[in-house]
Amino acid sequence: MNIKFLGGAREVGRVGILINYGSKNLLVDYGLNPGNPPSYPEAAPPVDFVLLSHAHLDHSGMIPWVASHYNAKVYSTLLTKEISNVLYDDMLKIAEANGYPFPYGKEETDISLNNFRCFESYSEIKMDGMDVKFHPAGHIPGSVMIEIKNLEMLFACDINTIETNLLHGAKPVKAKNLFIEGTYAGTEHPDRRELEKEFLDEIDDVIKKGGKVVIPAFAVGRSQELAMLLYKSGYETWLDGMGSKIADLMLKNKKCIKSPDKLKKAMKSVNIVYSNHGRKLALKSGIVLTTSGMLNGGPVLWYVDKIKDDPKSAVILTGYQVEGTNGRMLLERREINMYGVREKVNCNVKFFDFSAHAGHSQLIKFIKDVSPENVIIFHSENPMALAEEIDANVYIPNNGEKIKI
């Protein structure tokens, strides 16, 4: 069995794992790194089918290309399909607005959506001699770990093992060969309850000083998680971007979330921005949750532009910022690319680690509980931090490199 990483090796993002098994080619995920312009994985050869772990674009963003080129079937949860459709449409709009070429268009996304074959978590299916089972990944609603039983393989493409407002944590599945993300290898997450308290305390402090709070948030998962948390605070909160549309899809697929009733109450409590006038009202109110989470586009730039020179106000980042994104630039240099012009941000910039990925110790425990003989680490900028603590055969491939297991 030969495995080749088309992307996602020794880096975070643009994951594509090509598996050659007998006469069959299988892809696990096929994503891109959103940016201006995006970066892509290696072009996939003809594939028979794709197993898609979840809808985030760094795992799903190139699915329309591969599905339309090779008429490949794509296996995912229904919620992953529905969220992916929203994200593809948004990505095409961003590409058109920024004037960079893109590898597919609306026709290809329509073809790919017709090629989806949907299942529920814990489903087991047979495909071309493979027994495949899907397990909840705890990462975002609809996300799964992929077990290929007859090959003794488990793909933990993005996982979270703790309980959150939105999801239960992922549980280990015994496997001989474990493919695991290492986004936070070498980094521990803070205690979740303490983090939530510090986050709300920071917001309270900014509002009492007369400032505004802009919270860039990923439309899938993070917006809903934070809306549920802010619901407890009693502050008037506004939500801008795709977060409300994604929440509606989650509530249609109730089995994919931990507490549909709590999410429904939280979403009813927030004010949704529908217009430019709404944006002015949102900013005036004081607390805005808005896409995009890495500040590479979307309404967040409008809000940051309005508060960037106000020392009483704050931009609060709550998730991983990929190298080369506006969010990473803001964290490291307090600068942002604002409509093509790099500008200094003089308001407060805070980071709270509300990650939907397992931290270092959680990854180590998960790996030990899986008890694999072989561990393949990917989706990581620091894979050696995990490798040093793993009692198994460890592979840290490069993009384009073939490994044989």
JOQUIDA-V816866 format. One record per backbone hydrogen bond with DSSP energy under -1.0 kcal/mol. CO is the residue of the C=O (numbers start at 1). NH is the residue of the N-H. If there is no record, write none. Layout:
co = (CO CO)
nh = (NH NH)
This chain:
co = (1 2 3 4 5 6 7 8 15 16 16 17 18 19 20 21 24 25 26 27 28 30 33 39 48 49 50 51 53 56 56 57 57 58 59 60 62 63 64 65 66 73 74 75 76 77 78 79 80 81 82 83 84 85 86 87 88 89 90 91 92 93 94 95 95 105 106 107 108 109 110 115 117 120 123 125 127 130 131 132 133 134 135 137 140 143 145 146 147 148 149 152 153 154 155 156 159 160 166 167 176 176 177 178 179 180 182 184 187 191 192 193 194 195 196 197 198 199 200 201 202 203 204 205 206 207 212 213 214 215 218 221 222 223 224 225 226 227 229 230 237 238 239 240 242 243 244 245 246 247 248 249 253 254 259 260 261 262 263 264 265 271 275 276 277 278 279 280 281 282 286 287 288 289 290 291 292 294 298 299 300 301 302 303 304 307 308 308 310 313 314 315 317 322 325 326 327 328 329 330 334 336 336 338 341 343 348 350 352 359 360 361 362 363 364 365 366 367 370 373 374 375 376 378 382 383 384 386 387 390 393 395 398 401 403)
nh = (405 20 403 18 400 42 16 379 31 6 7 28 4 26 2 24 21 48 19 51 17 62 39 33 73 27 75 29 144 59 60 32 61 15 30 63 66 67 68 69 70 50 117 52 119 81 82 83 84 85 86 87 88 89 90 91 92 93 94 95 96 97 98 99 100 109 110 111 112 113 114 74 76 123 134 132 130 127 149 125 147 122 145 160 143 137 135 155 133 153 152 177 148 179 146 181 358 170 258 164 373 374 154 376 156 378 185 187 360 195 196 197 198 199 200 201 202 203 204 205 206 207 208 209 211 210 314 288 316 290 223 225 226 227 228 229 230 231 232 233 271 289 273 291 246 247 248 249 250 251 252 253 256 257 263 264 265 266 267 268 269 239 279 280 281 282 283 284 285 286 213 238 215 240 217 300 295 327 301 303 304 305 306 307 308 310 346 347 313 348 214 350 352 325 329 330 331 332 333 334 345 338 343 341 338 336 315 317 354 363 364 365 366 367 368 369 370 371 175 393 178 395 180 182 385 387 388 389 390 392 375 377 401 5 3)
